[in-house]
């Protein structure tokens, strides 16, 4: 049976466009004798006609179709870089940066265009420009990896044909400019924590929490009062509308011991409202980068150039020194584990098990 009919099935009534079409006899069991649905424009009618032609070309049509869902399925999807980058972040449930900032950098250099129109030359130009701006090769690689992930997502979800132009991009002398991030010495921490606790600046009280839990800056700056036990004995690192997490594996419960608990008590006692650091909340979003820049500026003066992220390196070294099991170590820091699928079985480590190991590296023992 031929169903290759021209698109002439629209009528305009009271300013609204409708799609009207008689259903072939062999498909009336599923669709009824006549179709009538409100549509947006003629282009939508064209797409609906093509899909119905395909459906009705089959000899036996017995399953009913949700026409609204069919319209949604045939609608053209936005494919510009920044739109897909935002969608990718939303679907993955990860924090926006560096993914969004990488997409904006590329859009600045090559334009915010349909993702299938980018080429390998755009990737080369992106790489060379960032290097010329003084960005280290490790940072450039991180940006390239973000863009490659966006393109992989777009190629899969939007059925884009071709090769990912940001996959396996070569960087000249990659790693030669790497600067090793030195951790703090455990013996340096007591004086650093004391300097933080006597300060009147609340942001500095976050330092003992960072140092004794291994958290990332955004994880602590984005804490809500509801995420912390009333007695400051433990806290939950979890995503919320004002702050995403770096990865899904970053969500975790952590005990607070020693200086971390003392600092958290101060933060709870002095904060007003829902968030522990409301001064870094703007338009419903936690500005963790702003907080990190401010804190790192002070930390560098105190420690000869070390930053808050160095505390995270120190935390892992301290746990290594007491021979903490690798799986537990990763669970404490929210690091990705390489131990296989078995680690995901069960409920994981309890707060008391985690507390036991954190007490082993408590400053009271140093």
Long-range contacts (C-beta under 8 A, 24 or more apart in sequence): 1-26, 1-56, 1-57, 1-59, 3-52, 3-53, 3-56, 3-57, 4-53, 5-49, 5-53, 7-42, 7-45, 7-46, 7-49, 9-45, 9-49, 10-39, 10-42, 10-45, 17-41, 17-42, 17-45, 19-44, 19-45, 19-48, 21-49, 21-52, 23-56, 24-56, 26-56, 26-59, 26-60, 26-61, 27-55, 27-56, 27-61, 29-61, 29-62, 30-61, 30-62, 30-63, 30-64, 30-65, 31-61, 31-64, 31-65, 35-67, 37-67, 37-68, 37-71, 39-71, 44-71, 44-75, 47-71, 47-74, 47-75, 48-74, 50-74, 77-157, 77-158, 79-114, 79-115, 79-116, 79-154, 79-158, 79-160, 80-112, 80-113, 80-114, 80-115, 81-106, 81-107, 81-112, 81-113, 81-115, 81-118, 81-150, 82-107, 82-112, 84-115, 84-150, 84-153, 84-154, 84-158, 85-150, 87-153, 88-149, 88-150, 88-153, 88-154, 89-244, 91-153, 93-239, 93-244, 93-245, 93-248, 94-244, 94-245, 94-246, 94-247, 94-248, 95-218, 95-243, 95-244, 95-245, 95-246, 96-244, 97-289, 98-142, 98-143, 98-146, 99-146, 99-149, 99-150, 102-143, 102-146, 102-147, 102-150, 103-146, 103-147, 103-150, 105-130, 105-143, 106-147, 115-150, 115-151, 115-154, 115-155, 115-158, 115-160, 116-160, 116-161, 116-162, 118-151, 118-165, 118-166, 119-165, 120-165, 122-165, 123-147, 123-165, 123-166, 123-169, 124-169, 127-169, 127-171, 131-171, 131-172, 136-177, 136-178, 136-179, 137-171, 137-173, 137-174, 137-175, 137-176, 137-177, 137-178, 138-174, 138-175, 138-177, 138-178, 140-171, 141-171, 141-174, 144-169, 144-171, 181-307, 181-309, 181-310, 181-313, 182-306, 182-310, 182-313, 183-306, 183-310, 183-311, 183-313, 183-314, 183-317, 184-211, 184-303, 184-306, 184-310, 184-311, 184-314, 185-314, 186-314, 186-318, 186-363, 186-366, 187-366, 188-303, 189-314, 189-363, 189-366, 190-363, 190-366, 192-302, 192-303, 193-259, 193-263, 193-363, 195-302, 196-263, 197-259, 197-262, 197-263, 197-266, 202-266, 202-267, 202-270, 202-271, 202-277, 202-279, 203-277, 203-279, 203-291, 203-294, 203-295, 204-295, 204-298, 205-263, 205-266, 205-267, 206-263, 206-267, 206-277, 206-291, 206-295, 207-263, 207-295, 207-299, 207-308, 207-311, 208-258, 208-259, 208-260, 208-262, 208-263, 209-256, 209-260, 209-263, 209-264, 209-267, 210-308, 210-311, 210-312, 211-259, 211-260, 211-311, 211-314, 211-315, 212-256, 212-257, 212-258, 212-259, 212-260, 212-315, 212-358, 212-362, 212-363, 213-254, 213-256, 213-260, 213-315, 213-332, 213-358, 214-311, 214-312, 214-315, 214-316, 214-332, 214-333, 214-334, 215-254, 215-312, 215-334, 216-246, 216-250, 216-309, 216-312, 216-334, 217-288, 217-291, 217-292, 217-295, 217-308, 217-309, 218-243, 218-246, 218-286, 218-288, 218-292, 219-243, 219-245, 219-250, 219-334, 220-276, 221-276, 221-277, 221-280, 221-286, 221-288, 221-291, 221-292, 222-275, 222-277, 222-286, 222-288, 223-275, 223-276, 223-277, 224-274, 224-275, 224-276, 225-268, 225-271, 225-273, 225-274, 225-275, 225-276, 226-274, 228-256, 228-264, 228-268, 228-276, 230-268, 232-256, 232-261, 232-264, 232-265, 232-268, 233-261, 234-351, 234-355, 235-264, 237-334, 241-284, 242-275, 242-281, 242-284, 242-285, 242-286, 243-285, 243-286, 243-288, 245-334, 246-334, 247-334, 247-336, 249-334, 249-335, 249-336, 249-337, 250-334, 251-334, 252-331, 252-332, 252-334, 253-351, 253-354, 254-332, 254-354, 255-351, 255-352, 255-354, 255-355, 255-358, 257-355, 257-358, 257-359, 257-362, 258-362, 258-363, 258-364, 259-363, 315-361, 318-361, 319-357, 319-361, 321-361, 322-357, 322-360, 322-361, 324-357, 324-360, 328-353, 328-354, 328-357, 332-357, 332-358
